[in-house]
Amino acid sequence: MRPEREMAVTDGTFAPVAVPHPVHTRLPVGRFSPSSGVLRAWQRMSGLWASGPAGRLLARAIRGHIRRAYGCYIAPTTKVGEAVYLPHPVGVVIGDNAVIADGVTIYQNVTIGQDGAAGRCPRIGAGATIFAGAMVIGDIDIGAGAVIGANAVVKCSVPAGHIAVGVPARILPPSRRAAP
């Protein structure tokens, strides 16, 4: 993954220094960030949902709290990996039985959901990034390290490391970036 760049003083001059993105360090996101609040509440809701009918009542209350406090919806049956990052969780909708691997970044107003009566949700690979307003719909696989562009409508699988942009999405090869 491409590290973020910052400037640092070295020998009295400014020079670019590679700083890893917080998602890729495997450290938890800040305790009070919206991302960690949403995911902690989702973990509680998911555990209660799996515990049976009594737990489902409490899980529905937590689901309502997530909607009101953070403006997003994550189904209790979704499988979410570690270090998933929601920098702006408002408008994020993740449907039933979606699978989100480790290190995925999901921006605001993203929909990950079912395609009509088919009933299957996408599987998002490790390290993928889904930018604002994108829709990932249907029984598809988004490969590890793939990038979904802003406002793209993706209804077909995206290979690992590739980029999907447009409506309907077209798959572009991995970009050739200069070495840091």
C-alpha positions in Angstrom: 0.0 0.0 0.0 1.1 3.5 -0.7 2.2 5.3 2.5 1.0 8.8 3.3 3.6 11.5 3.0 4.6 14.1 5.6 7.4 16.6 5.8 10.1 16.3 8.4 13.2 18.3 9.3 16.4 16.4 8.6 19.7 18.2 8.8 18.0 21.6 8.8 16.0 21.0 5.6 12.6 19.7 4.9 12.4 16.2 3.3 9.4 13.9 2.6 9.1 11.1 5.1 6.9 8.0 4.5 4.3 7.6 7.3 2.0 4.5 7.2 -1.7 5.1 7.0 -3.4 4.3 10.3 -5.4 1.4 8.7 -2.2 -0.4 7.7 -0.5 -0.2 11.0 -2.8 -2.7 12.7 -3.2 -0.3 15.6 -6.7 0.5 16.7 -8.2 3.7 15.4 -8.5 6.4 18.1 -10.8 5.5 21.0 -13.1 8.4 20.3 -13.2 8.4 16.5 -16.6 7.7 14.8 -15.1 4.6 13.2 -14.3 2.9 16.5 -17.7 3.9 18.0 -19.6 2.4 15.1 -17.6 -0.8 15.1 -17.7 -1.2 18.9 -21.5 -0.8 18.8 -21.8 -3.2 15.9 -19.7 -5.8 17.7 -22.1 -5.6 20.7 -25.2 -5.7 18.4 -23.8 -8.7 16.4 -23.1 -10.7 19.6 -26.5 -10.1 21.0 -28.1 -10.9 17.6 -26.4 -14.3 17.6 -27.4 -15.1 21.2 -31.1 -15.7 20.4 -34.5 -14.0 20.6 -34.0 -12.1 23.8 -30.7 -10.7 22.5 -32.3 -9.7 19.3 -34.5 -7.2 21.1 -31.5 -5.5 22.6 -29.6 -5.7 19.3 -32.5 -3.8 17.6 -32.1 -1.1 20.2 -28.4 -0.8 19.5 -29.1 -0.8 15.8 -31.4 2.2 16.4 -28.6 3.9 18.4 -26.1 3.4 15.5 -28.6 4.9 13.1 -29.3 8.0 15.2 -25.8 8.6 16.5 -23.7 7.9 13.5 -26.2 8.0 10.6 -25.2 4.6 9.2 -26.5 1.0 9.1 -24.5 -2.2 9.4 -26.5 -5.4 9.5 -26.0 -7.6 12.5 -25.1 -10.6 10.3 -22.3 -8.7 8.5 -18.8 -10.2 9.0 -16.3 -7.4 9.6 -12.5 -7.9 9.9 -9.9 -6.1 11.9 -8.8 -2.5 11.3 -11.8 -1.6 9.2 -11.8 2.2 8.9 -14.9 4.4 8.4 -13.5 7.9 8.4 -16.9 9.4 7.9 -19.6 6.8 8.7 -22.6 9.0 7.7 -24.7 7.3 5.1 -22.9 4.0 5.0 -25.2 1.1 4.5 -23.8 -2.5 4.7 -26.4 -5.2 4.1 -27.0 -8.7 5.5 -24.2 -11.3 5.1 -21.7 -9.0 3.6 -18.1 -9.9 4.3 -15.5 -7.2 4.9 -11.9 -8.3 5.3 -9.1 -6.7 7.4 -7.9 -3.2 6.6 -10.7 -2.0 4.4 -11.5 1.7 4.2 -15.0 2.8 3.5 -15.9 6.5 3.1 -19.3 8.2 3.5 -22.5 7.4 1.6 -21.3 3.9 0.5 -23.9 1.2 -0.1 -22.8 -2.5 0.1 -25.8 -4.6 -0.5 -27.9 -7.2 -2.2 -29.0 -7.3 -5.8 -32.7 -7.7 -5.8 -34.0 -11.2 -4.9 -30.6 -12.9 -5.3 -30.0 -12.3 -1.6 -26.2 -12.3 -1.6 -24.0 -9.4 -0.6 -20.5 -8.6 -1.8 -17.3 -9.8 -0.3 -14.6 -7.1 0.1 -11.0 -8.2 0.1 -8.3 -7.1 2.6 -6.9 -3.5 2.1 -9.6 -2.4 -0.4 -10.7 1.2 -0.5 -14.3 2.3 -1.3 -14.6 6.0 -1.9 -17.6 8.3 -1.2 -21.0 7.5 -2.8 -20.0 4.2 -4.3 -22.5 1.3 -4.6 -21.2 -2.3 -4.5 -24.1 -4.5 -5.2 -24.7 -8.2 -5.7 -22.9 -11.5 -5.3 -19.5 -10.3 -6.3 -15.9 -10.3 -5.0 -13.8 -7.1 -4.6 -10.2 -8.3 -4.6 -7.5 -7.4 -2.0 -6.2 -3.9 -2.5 -8.8 -2.9 -5.1 -10.0 0.6 -5.3 -13.6 1.6 -6.0 -13.9 5.2 -7.2 -16.3 7.8 -5.9 -19.9 7.4 -7.1 -19.1 4.1 -9.0 -21.8 1.5 -9.3 -20.1 -1.9 -9.2 -22.1 -5.0 -10.1 -19.3 -7.2 -11.3 -16.2 -8.6 -9.5 -13.1 -6.5 -9.3 -9.7 -8.3 -9.4 -7.1 -7.7 -6.7 -5.3 -4.4 -7.0 -7.5 -3.1 -9.8 -9.6 0.1 -9.9 -13.3 0.4 -10.7 -14.8 3.7 -11.8 -17.9 5.0 -13.5 -21.6 4.1 -13.9 -21.7 1.2 -14.6 -18.2 0.6 -13.3 -15.5 -0.3 -15.7 -12.3 -2.1 -14.5 -9.0 -0.3 -14.9 -5.6 -2.0 -14.5 -3.6 -1.1 -11.4 -2.0 2.3 -11.5 1.7 2.7 -12.0 2.8 4.9 -9.2 6.3 6.3 -8.7 8.3 4.7 -5.9 8.1 6.8 -2.6 
